[in-house]
Every structure is written in C-alpha cells, then in structure tokens.
Amino acid sequence: MTESSLYSAPFAPGGAIPIDDELAGKLLTLALSKGAAYADLFFEYRAAGGMVFDEGILKSASRGVSMGLGVRAQRGDATGYAYTEELTWEAMQRAATTAAQIATGGKTVDPVRAVSREVPHRYDLPRVTLDEPGMDKRRILERAAARAHAYDARVVKVEASFAEEIREILVVTSEGKRARDVQPLMRFGVRVIVERDGKRQEGSSGGGGRTTIGYFDGKTPEWHAEQAASHALRMLDAVEAPAGQMEVVLAPGDSGILLHEAVGHGLEADFNRKGTSNYSGQIGHMVASELCTVVDDATLVQSRGAVNVDDEGNEPGSSVLIEAGKLVGYMHDRHSANHYGLRPTGNGRRESFACVPMPRMTNTLLVGGDSDPEEIVRSVKRGVFAKKFGGGQVDIANGDFVFSLTESYLVEDGKITAPLKGVNLIGNGPDVLRKVTMLGHDVAVSDGIWTCGKDGQSVPVGVGCPTIKISSITVGGTKV
C-alpha cells in the first residue's frame, strides 16, 4: 500500500511511534514472566471519518483517531488480557504486567527475537479515501441525493452517507512472529423514502470495500440512487406476504448473509471447542446437500472481508469448511487450533486493541453450481424470490433463525411477479443447506456493506452465493 501522507503509519520505521524489536521483546518478557506459555502484543492505529447528507444539507461530518496496545498472555485455556490507550513505556509496562497475572509463580524468560514476515498485497492502493478532499466526498453525496429526487416526484426524502477508515496493526508474538498491515476501508450508502397517497416505503443501496474513490467510476452515486429509488417505488405496490412452507429462491450476492448467520457462526471453532454449536463433533459427517461447498476466503482482492494478516499475525487463505455436503473443517484462531492440534486458519480477529481475538469469518461464500439462474426460477410453481435481507436472529447452538426480507417477490408458475411486504424466513441453517436442490453458476459477492457482530465485537465481513433454490422454508407472512 502507498501510505497516506496525512495518515502515515506510526508504528513503521520512521513513523511517529516506531515499535522496534527491543521494545517489543521487553514487553513480551514481562507478559511471560509469571509463567505464561505464550504472549502477544497487538498495536493498533485507526483514523476514521464519516459524512451524512440529509434534507439537502451536510448534517454531520466527523474525523477521529484512536491508538493503543493490547497485551495477551495464555497458559492452557486461561487468558490474561490488558490494554492501554497510552503508548508510554510506563503504561505499556503496566499492561504487560497485568496480563501476566493469569499465571502464577515466575520463570526465567529468554529474550524474544521476532522476525518480520512479508504479508500479501490484497488491497494495495495508490491513495486512500481519507486523503481525498472533503468537498469531493460531499459532492458524491450531493450527486446521489440530486439524482434520487430527480428520479421520481414521489421521492420525499434522501439520506446519503460515507464512512471511511485506515487501520494499521502490528502483531508481535512470543513465538517470534512480527506482522504489520495497513487496512483501508470505505462504505457508501443511500436511503430513499417515497410517498404515494399517504403511504410511505423506503429503499436503499450501497457498497464499498478496501478500495479507493475510484469505486464510483464503476458504480456511480447516481446508479446507487436509482437503485434505491426504484426499490422504494416497487415497494409501494407490495402485497401481503403468503405464509406457510414454500419453495424459496435466494438471489446471488447479499443472500449469503443467511449462510453467514445461520451456518457460518456455527462453523467458528470456539463454539465447537465449547460444544455449543450444532456442528460440534460433526467433522466428516454430511451436514448439507451434496451440492453445497462452503468456504471462508480472505483472499478476495479489495473486498470488505479481505485481510492480509489476521489479528494474531497469521496469514489467512481460503478455508474449505463444507465440501460437497461434508463438514471438513472449522475456522480457527490460535486458541482453538491448539485445542484441536491444528494450525490456525487465519481467522483470529478483533474489533480493536481493547478486545481479545476470537474465530471470526472474513468472506464466507457458498460455491456455485451448474444451473442456469433463470431455469431455477422457472422450476418454482409457487414460492418466494428473496433479493435483499434485513435483520435477523440466530441461535448458534442449533442453527434456528428468523430473517426479515427488505425486498422479495412472489414466484408464480416460474415467473417473478408481485413485490411482497412483511416477509420473514423461519428455519434452521443446517436443515436449509440439506434442502438445497439447485445452485446457479452466477456466484456474486456482496458489495462491501456487511458488518458482523459477535460477543460485543464488530468486524467488517463479506458474504456471497449464487442463485439458490431451497425446496422448503417456512415463510412468515400475513396472508394465508
């Protein structure tokens, strides 16, 4: 990455707070001094900004910087963790000493010599969005709002937003690893509200990723505004959703959020280590239709979930989790990998230096099949075409879920017909994967909008899938 002149990475050599081997070694020695078997240091610098354009004016604009160190010490299944926002020797020393208290006694610790490792280049950028003039980003928001209002006279409100950040991390471990990464991120969104005869509906569109302002050369603010407005206008004619067991077709791309929530979390190894996942003890067993292969892939260039190195200093790749219906692996951080006697998969992630890492998804995808997407729709006598998902709830222990749909349509005699409102999908993640009967060849990855929450921590992720036919899901609606 070409690092920004305004937001130069402080931990690099020549930076404002360069972290050299001598300093890191002293802190790791302190963290190990009470008998811990392993320790690591996680330095983080984050510069972030945001804008919201609403009702014809720039409603808010923000900039902020955070920086700190998290120190972890481990002995067996026990973990000590402490962090500081003050990067003075005294404050860092206190954090390392506090984390060390997870173990008792003392021992002589050999000096730790960390070796820097080269990381991949999945989001090298010539210029990050934080370096772009603020007026340029404001004009992007204004363009979206103007196009949405011009699109149709029934548009009564438009809100456009832009969020951006650059995050530098430096991980140094007692096993001798030293890895540094600089991670850009941006997200744009537009929400449109339309009104007709006193009835209001809304639509939205957005995207982004680990990319530059050049993102808008491909998907312009005007394009997103038109997508949001047309969605809202279609919803004005939405009919009450049917209820009951029905065939469901999931659109490619963002529908992968159902896979992420209802299946992906259950494949994170900490839940399986604790025996609280529906997939615990199921390695080698058939857990899905033979059509289904599920991967977690951090290598997708400039995608929202891509990382060059995880927050434990391990390089992630593409991990196969379910292969032709058979469960073949979990997503691991260092702790769970040690428990299973495996190597970490590079899925150790954390929200910030104030948080301990845990197994988390990056870009979770259902691999495509051989069917023509139009053929899949034509095969449905009566069902639901699910295009956009809203919120949902999932029970990790058994995979039960309830998801609301923000855009969906009735399928009748093989044709997509009326837009629907009030649609909920109710089911069980593993059961749904077993009921996959057709997969399209049109795999798509979400356009940089998703953030995943777990145990109070949020991280950016990507989801993806092809067009999927599911033989039966309970559709919760108001029309029988």
RATAWO-V448245 format. One record per backbone hydrogen bond with DSSP energy under -0.5 kcal/mol. NH is the residue of the N-H (numbers start at 1). CO is the residue of the C=O. E is the energy in kcal/mol with one decimal. If there is no record, write none. Layout:
nh=NH co=CO e=E
nh=NH co=CO e=E
This chain:
nh=2 co=125 e=-1.8
nh=3 co=1 e=-0.9
nh=8 co=5 e=-0.5
nh=12 co=9 e=-0.6
nh=15 co=12 e=-2.8
nh=17 co=10 e=-1.6
nh=18 co=15 e=-0.7
nh=19 co=11 e=-1.5
nh=20 co=18 e=-0.8
nh=24 co=20 e=-2.2
nh=25 co=21 e=-2.5
nh=26 co=22 e=-1.9
nh=27 co=23 e=-2.1
nh=28 co=24 e=-2.4
nh=29 co=25 e=-2.1
nh=30 co=26 e=-1.9
nh=31 co=27 e=-2.2
nh=32 co=28 e=-1.7
nh=33 co=29 e=-0.6
nh=33 co=30 e=-0.9
nh=35 co=32 e=-1.9
nh=37 co=74 e=-2.1
nh=38 co=74 e=-1.6
nh=40 co=72 e=-2.1
nh=41 co=172 e=-2.9
nh=42 co=70 e=-2.5
nh=43 co=170 e=-2.8
nh=44 co=68 e=-2.4
nh=45 co=168 e=-2.5
nh=46 co=66 e=-2.9
nh=47 co=166 e=-2.4
nh=48 co=64 e=-2.8
nh=49 co=164 e=-2.6
nh=50 co=62 e=-1.9
nh=51 co=162 e=-2.5
nh=52 co=60 e=-2.1
nh=53 co=160 e=-3.3
nh=54 co=52 e=-0.5
nh=54 co=57 e=-2.5
nh=55 co=158 e=-0.9
nh=57 co=54 e=-1.7
nh=59 co=52 e=-1.7
nh=59 co=57 e=-1.1
nh=60 co=52 e=-1.5
nh=62 co=50 e=-2.6
nh=64 co=48 e=-2.4
nh=66 co=46 e=-2.6
nh=68 co=44 e=-2.2
nh=69 co=84 e=-2.4
nh=70 co=42 e=-2.3
nh=71 co=82 e=-3.3
nh=72 co=40 e=-2.3
nh=73 co=80 e=-2.6
nh=74 co=38 e=-2.8
nh=75 co=78 e=-2.3
nh=78 co=75 e=-1.9
nh=80 co=73 e=-3.3
nh=82 co=71 e=-2.0
nh=84 co=69 e=-2.3
nh=87 co=85 e=-0.6
nh=88 co=86 e=-0.7
nh=92 co=88 e=-2.5
nh=93 co=89 e=-2.5
nh=94 co=90 e=-2.0
nh=95 co=91 e=-2.0
nh=96 co=92 e=-2.3
nh=97 co=93 e=-2.4
nh=98 co=94 e=-2.5
nh=99 co=95 e=-2.5
nh=100 co=96 e=-1.6
nh=101 co=97 e=-0.6
nh=101 co=98 e=-1.3
nh=102 co=99 e=-1.4
nh=103 co=100 e=-1.9
nh=107 co=33 e=-1.3
nh=109 co=107 e=-0.5
nh=110 co=108 e=-0.5
nh=114 co=112 e=-0.6
nh=115 co=176 e=-3.1
nh=116 co=114 e=-0.5
nh=117 co=178 e=-2.2
nh=120 co=308 e=-0.6
nh=131 co=128 e=-1.6
nh=132 co=129 e=-1.5
nh=136 co=133 e=-0.6
nh=137 co=133 e=-1.4
nh=138 co=134 e=-2.3
nh=139 co=135 e=-2.3
nh=140 co=136 e=-1.3
nh=141 co=137 e=-1.6
nh=142 co=138 e=-2.5
nh=143 co=139 e=-2.7
nh=144 co=140 e=-1.8
nh=145 co=141 e=-2.3
nh=146 co=142 e=-2.8
nh=147 co=143 e=-2.3
nh=148 co=144 e=-2.2
nh=149 co=145 e=-2.2
nh=150 co=146 e=-2.0
nh=151 co=147 e=-1.3
nh=152 co=148 e=-0.8
nh=155 co=152 e=-1.7
nh=156 co=154 e=-0.5
nh=156 co=193 e=-2.6
nh=157 co=193 e=-1.5
nh=159 co=191 e=-2.6
nh=160 co=53 e=-2.5
nh=161 co=189 e=-2.8
nh=162 co=51 e=-2.4
nh=163 co=187 e=-2.8
nh=164 co=49 e=-2.5
nh=165 co=185 e=-2.4
nh=166 co=47 e=-2.3
nh=167 co=183 e=-2.1
nh=168 co=45 e=-3.0
nh=169 co=181 e=-2.7
nh=170 co=43 e=-2.1
nh=171 co=179 e=-3.0
nh=172 co=41 e=-1.9
nh=173 co=177 e=-2.4
nh=174 co=39 e=-2.7
nh=176 co=173 e=-1.7
nh=178 co=115 e=-1.3
nh=179 co=171 e=-2.4
nh=181 co=169 e=-2.2
nh=183 co=167 e=-3.6
nh=184 co=182 e=-0.6
nh=185 co=165 e=-1.9
nh=186 co=209 e=-2.0
nh=187 co=163 e=-2.7
nh=188 co=207 e=-3.1
nh=189 co=161 e=-2.1
nh=190 co=205 e=-2.7
nh=191 co=159 e=-3.1
nh=192 co=203 e=-3.0
nh=193 co=157 e=-2.7
nh=194 co=201 e=-2.9
nh=195 co=154 e=-2.3
nh=196 co=199 e=-2.4
nh=199 co=196 e=-2.1
nh=201 co=194 e=-1.9
nh=203 co=192 e=-2.3
nh=205 co=190 e=-1.9
nh=207 co=188 e=-2.0
nh=209 co=186 e=-2.4
nh=210 co=302 e=-1.6
nh=211 co=209 e=-1.6
nh=215 co=212 e=-1.8
nh=216 co=213 e=-1.6
nh=217 co=214 e=-2.0
nh=218 co=214 e=-0.6
nh=218 co=215 e=-1.2
nh=219 co=215 e=-1.8
nh=220 co=218 e=-0.6
nh=224 co=220 e=-2.1
nh=225 co=221 e=-2.2
nh=226 co=222 e=-2.4
nh=227 co=223 e=-2.3
nh=228 co=224 e=-2.4
nh=229 co=225 e=-2.6
nh=230 co=226 e=-2.7
nh=231 co=227 e=-1.9
nh=232 co=228 e=-2.2
nh=233 co=229 e=-2.5
nh=234 co=230 e=-2.2
nh=235 co=231 e=-1.7
nh=236 co=232 e=-0.7
nh=236 co=233 e=-0.9
nh=237 co=234 e=-1.5
nh=238 co=235 e=-1.5
nh=239 co=419 e=-2.6
nh=241 co=421 e=-1.2
nh=243 co=479 e=-1.0
nh=244 co=475 e=-2.4
nh=246 co=473 e=-2.3
nh=247 co=382 e=-0.9
nh=248 co=470 e=-2.1
nh=249 co=384 e=-2.9
nh=250 co=248 e=-0.5
nh=250 co=468 e=-2.6
nh=251 co=386 e=-2.9
nh=253 co=444 e=-0.7
nh=253 co=465 e=-1.9
nh=254 co=252 e=-0.8
nh=256 co=253 e=-2.3
nh=257 co=254 e=-2.2
nh=258 co=255 e=-1.9
nh=259 co=255 e=-0.7
nh=260 co=256 e=-2.7
nh=261 co=257 e=-2.5
nh=262 co=258 e=-2.7
nh=263 co=259 e=-1.9
nh=264 co=259 e=-2.9
nh=265 co=260 e=-1.4
nh=267 co=263 e=-0.6
nh=267 co=264 e=-1.6
nh=268 co=265 e=-1.5
nh=269 co=331 e=-2.9
nh=271 co=268 e=-0.9
nh=272 co=268 e=-1.0
nh=273 co=269 e=-3.0
nh=274 co=270 e=-1.7
nh=275 co=272 e=-0.6
nh=276 co=271 e=-2.8
nh=277 co=271 e=-0.7
nh=278 co=396 e=-1.2
nh=280 co=277 e=-1.7
nh=282 co=279 e=-1.9
nh=284 co=327 e=-3.6
nh=285 co=282 e=-2.6
nh=287 co=285 e=-0.5
nh=287 co=325 e=-3.1
nh=288 co=325 e=-1.3
nh=289 co=433 e=-2.1
nh=292 co=289 e=-2.1
nh=293 co=291 e=-0.5
nh=294 co=322 e=-2.2
nh=295 co=365 e=-2.4
nh=296 co=319 e=-2.4
nh=297 co=295 e=-0.5
nh=297 co=363 e=-3.4
nh=298 co=296 e=-0.6
nh=298 co=317 e=-2.4
nh=300 co=297 e=-0.6
nh=302 co=122 e=-2.1
nh=303 co=300 e=-2.0
nh=306 co=303 e=-1.0
nh=307 co=298 e=-1.1
nh=310 co=314 e=-3.5
nh=311 co=348 e=-2.2
nh=313 co=310 e=-1.8
nh=316 co=314 e=-0.6
nh=317 co=345 e=-0.7
nh=319 co=296 e=-2.9
nh=319 co=317 e=-0.6
nh=320 co=318 e=-0.5
nh=321 co=294 e=-2.8
nh=321 co=319 e=-0.5
nh=322 co=294 e=-1.6
nh=323 co=326 e=-3.1
nh=324 co=322 e=-0.5
nh=325 co=292 e=-2.6
nh=326 co=323 e=-2.3
nh=327 co=285 e=-2.7
nh=328 co=321 e=-2.9
nh=328 co=326 e=-0.5
nh=329 co=321 e=-1.5
nh=331 co=267 e=-2.3
nh=332 co=330 e=-0.5
nh=337 co=333 e=-2.1
nh=338 co=334 e=-2.2
nh=339 co=335 e=-1.7
nh=340 co=336 e=-2.0
nh=341 co=337 e=-0.8
nh=341 co=338 e=-0.6
nh=342 co=337 e=-2.9
nh=345 co=332 e=-0.7
nh=347 co=332 e=-1.7
nh=349 co=347 e=-0.9
nh=349 co=358 e=-2.5
nh=355 co=352 e=-1.9
nh=358 co=349 e=-1.8
nh=360 co=347 e=-2.7
nh=364 co=362 e=-0.5
nh=364 co=462 e=-2.2
nh=365 co=295 e=-2.9
nh=365 co=363 e=-0.5
nh=366 co=464 e=-1.6
nh=367 co=293 e=-2.9
nh=367 co=365 e=-0.6
nh=369 co=440 e=-3.0
nh=371 co=439 e=-2.4
nh=376 co=372 e=-2.0
nh=377 co=373 e=-1.8
nh=378 co=374 e=-2.4
nh=379 co=375 e=-1.3
nh=380 co=377 e=-1.7
nh=381 co=379 e=-0.6
nh=383 co=411 e=-2.2
nh=384 co=247 e=-1.9
nh=385 co=409 e=-3.2
nh=386 co=249 e=-3.0
nh=386 co=384 e=-0.7
nh=387 co=385 e=-0.6
nh=387 co=407 e=-2.2
nh=388 co=407 e=-2.2
nh=390 co=404 e=-3.0
nh=393 co=402 e=-2.3
nh=395 co=400 e=-2.6
nh=396 co=394 e=-0.7
nh=398 co=395 e=-0.8
nh=399 co=395 e=-3.0
nh=401 co=427 e=-3.1
nh=402 co=393 e=-2.1
nh=403 co=425 e=-2.5
nh=404 co=391 e=-2.6
nh=405 co=423 e=-2.3
nh=406 co=388 e=-1.6
nh=407 co=388 e=-1.5
nh=409 co=385 e=-2.1
nh=410 co=418 e=-2.9
nh=411 co=383 e=-2.9
nh=412 co=410 e=-0.5
nh=412 co=415 e=-2.7
nh=413 co=381 e=-3.5
nh=414 co=380 e=-2.2
nh=415 co=412 e=-1.4
nh=417 co=410 e=-3.4
nh=417 co=415 e=-0.5
nh=420 co=408 e=-2.6
nh=421 co=239 e=-2.1
nh=424 co=476 e=-1.6
nh=425 co=403 e=-3.0
nh=426 co=424 e=-0.5
nh=426 co=474 e=-2.9
nh=427 co=401 e=-2.0
nh=429 co=399 e=-2.8
nh=432 co=428 e=-2.8
nh=433 co=429 e=-2.1
nh=434 co=430 e=-1.5
nh=435 co=431 e=-0.9
nh=435 co=432 e=-0.8
nh=436 co=433 e=-1.0
nh=437 co=435 e=-0.6
nh=437 co=469 e=-2.3
nh=438 co=469 e=-1.1
nh=440 co=467 e=-3.1
nh=441 co=371 e=-1.4
nh=444 co=465 e=-1.8
nh=446 co=463 e=-3.4
nh=448 co=446 e=-1.5
nh=452 co=459 e=-2.9
nh=454 co=457 e=-2.4
nh=457 co=454 e=-2.4
nh=459 co=452 e=-2.0
nh=461 co=450 e=-1.9
nh=462 co=362 e=-2.6
nh=464 co=364 e=-1.5
nh=465 co=444 e=-1.7
nh=468 co=250 e=-2.0
nh=469 co=438 e=-2.5
nh=470 co=248 e=-2.9
nh=470 co=468 e=-0.5
nh=471 co=435 e=-2.6
nh=473 co=246 e=-2.2
nh=474 co=426 e=-1.4
nh=475 co=244 e=-2.9
nh=475 co=473 e=-0.6
nh=476 co=424 e=-3.4
nh=476 co=474 e=-0.6
nh=477 co=475 e=-0.8
nh=478 co=241 e=-0.8
nh=479 co=241 e=-3.0
nh=480 co=478 e=-0.5
